[in-house]
Structure formats: C-alpha cells, structure tokens
Amino acid sequence: MSTNTSKEKFIRKIEINVINKCGMKCQGCSHFASLEKEEEIYSLDSLESDLIQLKTLGIKIKQEFKLIGGEPLLIGDKLIDFINLIRKYYNEQRIVIHTNGLLVEKMSDELIDCMDKNNVHLYISKMNGYNIDKNKINARFNKTRICCLYMDDKETFSKIFLPSGKTKNKLLQYSICTRKCCHTLRNGKLFVCSVAAFVYRLNRDFGTKYPENCFIDIYKNSAEDIIEFLRNPTELCSHCDGQRKYEQNQVKNIELSDWM
C-alpha cells in the first residue's frame, strides 16, 4: 500500500521522444537511437491521451518537458504540433528541445516563433566528431526570448551497463544515477529513465536479455503508486554502471561493447 500523500503527486521532468532516429551514431547512446533503421515519429494522439491521463490523475509536472529523440529537429515544423499539444494542457512548465545542434541553422522562422511564444528553450549537446557555429546559431535567436544553452562539449561518456553477466546492488546504483529524475513517457507507460524505455532495442539487435518491464502503466495505477514506482530502483538498475568513463566518438560499426 502506498504511503504517498497528495502533496507529493508531482514529477520533476518528463522526456518525450518525438522521433526514434538520429543523424549521428554516438558510441553508447543512452537512447540506443543508433540502432534504429526505420524512421518513426511519436504519435500525437498517444501523447495527448497520456497527458490527459496525467492531468486526470492529478500528477503535476514540476519543472520541464524535454523533447528529444533520436534527434528532434529531424521532424522540423512537426515540433510545433508537439509544443502546442503540451501547452494545451500544461501552461507553466518549461519546454526544452534537446538537440545535437547540427540542424539548428535550418530551423524555420515558424518554429522559432512558436518556441518564442511558448517558453521553449534549446539545449545543445555537442558531441565529438563534428563542429557547429555558435555565432550563427546565436544570431538566429538574438531577437527572441529563447534560451539557447550549450551543454559542455561531450568528450566522455559513461558506460551504461556493467560487463556482461555482472550486477550490483540496485539501491546503490539508483542512488548515484544521473538519469532518474527525467522520466520517459511513452504509449501509456512511464519509465524511470530513457535506458529503461529503449533497452529493448539492444535486446532486439544483440540478443541481450536486459529487463524490459521496468515501467508503470498510467492507466492501470493510481497517482500515488506511479510516484512511488518512479522514486525507487527497478531490476534494470542492478545492471547499470554509469561510472566507467570512455572517450566518446562517432562510430561506423556499432558493437555491443559500445554500451558495456
């Protein structure tokens, strides 16, 4: 039986993966987007149903909605529909488009205008293997209220999983996790993190058997039970590493060792 009270019915951050594919092949991508071959854009109808359900449950989103991929700018002006849909139900929270920056210069005036009017910010994580022109990017936004935040250049990643067959205490791994406060919403389910949401891609392509059931159904559970689930480790956490660092690169041939 859950002991959460109504005042605790909030989620800090929600991540929405608007597209599965990415133009880059970052070694060890935490969304496993480099494994996707066919492009798939997330259903607006599914997202709207889920947002309505969260509102019905009385679950508040405290900080932000993150639109990510894959690479979200691959869907261009379709992002306007996602922004408007979120604003239909949530007016105060920050919306962030998290991009690798390669397509920022190609963003349409209509998309930028929509972002400006709806308190949407741009987070750019530049990875090794390519360059972006920050001056040109800044010029696109200097007459808007859009916050364009450049994350620190990503020269190192952390291995997502422990070496094959090894596990650690899931409570310990959860306590040091950097992803646990941004939960992935997808098709009526909430996942503690993006790794839990998309590890099926790794299992599919490499025959691994990482747990895929580390989610909670928002249509079959109470708000209190959903919050309790998201604030605790899952079975997948015992397989996670997050401490071994490696130099991040773009890869031609994707190997299972990229994640181990």
Helices and strands as residue ranges (DSSP letters): G 6-8, E 10-17, G 33-35, H 44-57, E 60-68, G 72-75, H 78-89, E 94-99, G 104-106, H 109-117, E 120-124, H 134-141, E 148-150, E 156-158, H 170-175, E 182-186, E 189-191, H 194-206, E 215-217, H 223-230, G 235-239, E 245-247, G 256-258
